[in-house]
Amino acid sequence: MKSNTKRKRLLVDSVADRVEQLLVQMTMSEKIGQLSQLQGGSGVDQDILKEAIAAGQVSSLLNEVDLDTVNELQRVAVEKSRLGIPLLIARDVIHGFETVFPIPLGQAASFNPEVVKSGARVAALEAASKGINWTFAPMIDVSRDPRWGRIAESLGEDPYLTSVLGNAMIDGFQGDDLADAGSIAACAKHFAGYGASEAGIDYNTTNIPENELRNVHLRPFKAASEAGVATFMSSFGDLNGVPATASKFLHTQVLRDEWHYDGFVVSDWESISQLSIHGLTANDKESAYEAAAAGIDMEMTSTTYRDHLPDLIEDGLINESEIDGKVRAVLALKIKLGLFENPYTDSKDYEQISNPEYMQEAKSAALESLVLLKNENQSLPLSVSDKKSLAIIGPMADAPYEQLGTWIFDGEQKISQTPLQAIEHLITDDVDIHYLKAMDTTRSRDDGSISQAVELGKKSDVIILFLGEESILSGEAHSRADIDLPGNQVELIKAMSKLGKPVIAVILAGRPLTLSNIVDDVDALLYAWHPGTMGGPAIAEVLFGLESPSGKTPVTFPKVVGQIPIYYGKKNTGKPATDESCVHIDEIDAKAEQTSFGMTAFHLDAGYKPLFEFGYGLSYSEFNYSDLHVNTNSLTIGNSLRASVKLSNIGSCRATEIVQLYVRDLVGNVTRPVKELKGFKRITLDAGESTVVSFDIHTDDLAFYNREMKLVTEAGDFHLWIGGSSATELRTEFSVTKP
Ligand code: NOJ
């Protein structure tokens, strides 16, 4: 252990030494060049680009994925520029490269850090084989608004789940050592508050009080910084009146002074030059000043640093030492990545892209991301022995591109295995498959196809509908105000439900859709998110019972859009709703007097509960929780307690349950959420098997930011629940006492 620490120290020293050796040789123009990221790829004049690289004016390129070009440009940087500093080659490798894993929100449904880590590992290996050494992932914006298109790219609504899975992703991308072949630098984005944009409109203003910012939105970023994420990216958003890209509070006070983060921060795409569009600055020079002074190290695509930092230094507004600090962080990453020793990439050093092993990993991730939301009368799994014909209907049944989801620049749709293909492959010849796409896209409104679907349904023993939304309906700048199933899909479901046949709906989508208008019309509902390259086989194996579904919702499913934001970790309010206190709009007497007496916090037309709560998901088996206990009811600050529960598989098949532990701090210096996830475990049990599942909770895990913005664990009483979703009622208590 000691010698390891020493070795690390030596390495750190040598990185720092090497940085200084370079820095002393650099001109100011070369230093500013190291803070500049430009666009590569087709459409960019290669001669101009090479000239700029040779002149030491470019530190990083994004979106250049042609390996020969990458190597050629690296050669210009290494052999033609004065100091031979190699380039960072950046790309949005978000949930896979050519082999696409489920969208991050789908991966989060697995509650499995190992799945998330291996997805990132495969993505890193494939991307690195093309010369990419830096990805802009993970996106760890806590996302509580399904209208926001980028919720697809998030790890859901919970700060703890996002922290654990975000760190797993960082681990997968960065590997054990950044210098290893196949390790690429990760980027924690978007710092910060981007996920809380008003009305779920992308890029919109965010207003988040500091206490909530620290207790919710900053937590995954703090965890990422502690996990050694190589870079951060600033958010496009205006946070409390100051665009995040100009926020000294975020980038200097919190990130550097409080968290002692030593990586570097890149702006988002032109987010520095956009400061004037926000109305914070009058021109690019002021924008460059605001961003540089706030703590942004590298500028993505716009050129305000290159154009104005020399004057800002000349004017004495920015110190040379501030520039040196930024350059040091950038150079340190290039050294740690081993780029000075190995600037070029030979794809022969890597496994074949999309090889069977990577495809298998993508399938396991897709399997674990599937969430069974409804299964009336055990309609699933389907047994083919007593079914002679299946109707497979819907625009998402055989849509190789659409099942990949958002942010798949390099995703290869030719290798996608669709649900239709997988079902055809899986079932025997004596079962007839009647397939109808029915709608051109999920948004189509052609009534004729519904009658065709009905005819097909009549001829079939069971109807499987593949519905949802195409990839392009979520992702950056693709927010929706109405998140019902688009087009004629609701009408299609209703028509099929009248046939008296079992109706199974499989939804492929980038967000939790509002499904209360169809949930009663289907017998079973399987949520597949956008499951990626291997989504088809994963879905088929679950539908036909080769695997039991195990995913749980990483985000709350609202009944209607008007409930948003709705999330399990809400505050209690002074008038919390109960089933008894909720009055439905239809029950109100027109002459009833207005009163606040006995009234609570709910919607007259939607109540106070969601359609499906956070952490919810069924399996083909059934689990029972009992004997919840803690090893001590009184915990002194600085210590841990052990909470245990007996978990029994009381159903008829082997299955996996995601056991979740929640706490509530009953009284705080600031009000605390009604429940907070503090632990989860995936447990697989055979039918009839039981086990004891335990969690250790340290008092540090109970800490929160108080009114003074100090991280504290307060003495007092706590509730603790363990169960299969955030609605679990199996509860015990404990107290925290001062030492
Ligand atoms: C803008 C997006 O907000 C960011 O997440 C992404 O990494 C950059 N563009 C680069 O493509």
Boltz pocket constraint, residues with backbone or C-beta under 6 A from the ligand:
constraints:
  - pocket:
      binder: B
      contacts: [[A, 92], [A, 136], [A, 189], [A, 268], [A, 269], [A, 476]]
      max_distance: 6.0
